[in-house]
């Protein structure tokens, strides 16, 4: 890849459409309650377990986020997407990064409501990754990365991964303690709950993570529909 990059002319990013850097993720695993605020409130990600998102939710920056039920509230959740590169299970934290191919910026979009959380996370385009895959060797310490998310130019999430309760290696260990991880699986790190917020059609999100780059993601709306309980016979 490096030899090819050095032998051809580059292309301006403005001339290409960036899609998901993981074309066919095997599974999406989402860290639950994995920021200090949850720990301070008496919770812990190891007790809360893990959340899951359907892999059909995968999207890239060029796809944007489509709110299929725009009458409901969808929150942005800015995270680190950990892309697995090697099969393993029962992986100790000390060796966990050996199983990581690299990292992306992740937007774990979540529709709010009374449904199970995995339902609200699984709409098409609700698992945005980008702008590209940054290989593991390029990031010295994934547990100390500044990140930010703006919506229409307004700061929404400005934080650092050092406030994760389970760091990147610990998250891989935690997931691998209950399942086999395969190349292409993606683990979302979790997000600081105090700074998540709603988006609506017409919004523009701009996400940046130190060392991973930046991406701009448009929010659009679908046709809308009644909520599932409307019109149902009790």
N, C-alpha and C positions, 0 to 999 in steps of 0.2 A: 504494500500500500504506500509506504514512504517513497519507494523508488518510482512508482507511477505518479505520485503527486509531484515529484521533482522533474518529471519528464513532459508534463502537459501544462497548458495554460489554465489558469484558474478561471472560475466563473463567478461573477458578482452574485451575492445572495439575493439581490433584488430581482434576478432573472430566473430564479428557480423556486419551486414549491417544496418546502421541507415537510415530509410526512413522518410517520412514527419511525424512529430508528430501530425499533424491535418489530419486525414485520408480523411475526406470529408468536406472541407470548404464550407460554404454556399455562401460566396462572399468574394472577395478580394477588399478592398478599399485602395487606395494609396494616401497618402498625397502629394499635389502638391506645389512645391516652398516653402517647409517648413523649410528652413534654413536661417540664418541671411543674407547671400549674396543676396538672392532674396529680402529681406526686404530693404536692403541698396540700391538696384536698383529701388526701388519704387513699387515693387510687394508685395502681401500679400496672404498667403494661403487661407484666407477666401474669397478673391476676385477671386482667381484662381479656387476655387472649389476643386473637388476630381477627381482622375483618377481611372480606374477600370481595372482589369485583370481577364481573364477567370479562373475559378477554376481548369480547367483541366491542368493549368500550374504548379500545386502544385508538389513539388518534395522534396526529402530529400538528405542529403549529399551523400549517396551511389548511388543515381541516376545520380549525376553529372548534368552538363548543356550541352545540345546537340544543337549545332548551325545548325538548319535545312537549313538555307540560309547562309552558311559560307562566301559567297562572299560579303555579307552585313556586316556592322559594328554593333556589339552588345556591349553595355556598361554594366559594373557591377555597381550596386547601393546598397551599404551596408546600411542596415536599421534595426530598431527594428520592429519585427512582434508582434503586440498586438492581443492576442487571446481572443475573447469574450466568457464568460462563463455563461451569464445570459441574457435572453431576455429583451429588453427595447427600448424605444424611447423617444425623448425629455428629454434626460438625462443631468442634470446640471453637470458641471465639478466637483463640490464639492462632487458628489456621483459617478462619472464616474468609479473610480477604483473598486467600489463594483461590477461592471459588467464585470470585467476583470478576466479571468481564470489564465492567465499567459503570458509569453513572450518567444519568440524564436529569434535567429539570423535570419534575413531575407535578401535574395539577390533578389532584384527586378530587374531582368535582363531585358534590354530594347533594342530592335533592332532600330537603327536609320533610319530615312527616312522620306518621305513626307506623309506617311500614318498617320491616327489618332493614337495618342499615345497608346490607349488601344490595337490596333492591334499589335504594336511592343512589347507590354508587355505580350502577350497572347500565345506565342509559348509554346508547351509542355516543361517542365523543367525550365521555366523562373520565377517560383515562389518558390525558394529554401528556406526551413525552417529547422532549426535544432540548435544544434545537438539533442535537446530534448525540451520539454516544461518545463520551469522553472516557478513554481507557483508564483502567485502574492506576497504571504507572504514572499517569500525569497528575494525580492528586496525592500529595504527600500525606495529608491528614484529613480524611473526609469528616471527621468529628470536630472540625473547626473551620467551617465555611460560612461566610456571610451570605445572606440571601435577602431578596426583596421582591415584593409584588405590588404593582400599582394598578388601579382601575381608573381609566380615563385620566391618568396623570396624578391621581391621588394615592398617597402611600396607604397601603392596607396592611401588608405584612413586611416587617423589617426585623430580622432576627439572625441567629447563628446556630449552626447544628450542634454546638457544644452544649446547648440546653436540652438536647435529647436525653431522655432517661436511659434508654437502651441505645448505645451508639451503633454505628453501622455494623461492626463485627458482631456485637451482641444481638442485633436484630436477625442477622443470618443464622447465628447459633439458635436463637429462639424458634425461628421458623423450621430449621432443620431438625429440631428436637421432636417434631410431630409429623414431618412429611419429608419425602425425598425432593430435593431441589434439582431441577434440570436446566441445561443451557437455554436461555431465553425467558426463564421465569423472572418476574419483576417483583421486588419488595418495595413498597412505598414506606417512607420513614416515619410518617406521622407529622402533625403540624401543630403549632401553638394555638390552642383553642381560643385564646383571648383576641386573636386578630383575624379569624375567619370572618367572611362577610358575604352578602348576597351580590349576585350579578343579574342583569336583565338584558334582554335583546337590545343590541346597539352599543353595549359596553365593549371596551377594548382593554384587555389585560396585558401587562408587560411584566414578564418574570425574568429575574436575573439571579444566578448563583455564581459565587466566586469560583473561577476555574472551569465552570461548565458552560459559560456563555449566557446568552439572553435570547428570549423569544417573545414575539408579540402574537397574541391569540384573540381573535374576534369572537364575540358572543352574538349568536343569532337566535331567532325564535321559530319554533315549529307552529303548526296550526292551532295548537291548544286543544284541550279536551276537558271533560268533566273529571273531577277526582273519582277514584274507583268506587267510593261509597255512594255517590250521587245516583239516585234512582233505584238503588237496590232494595229489595224487599227485606225488611228486618227479620 
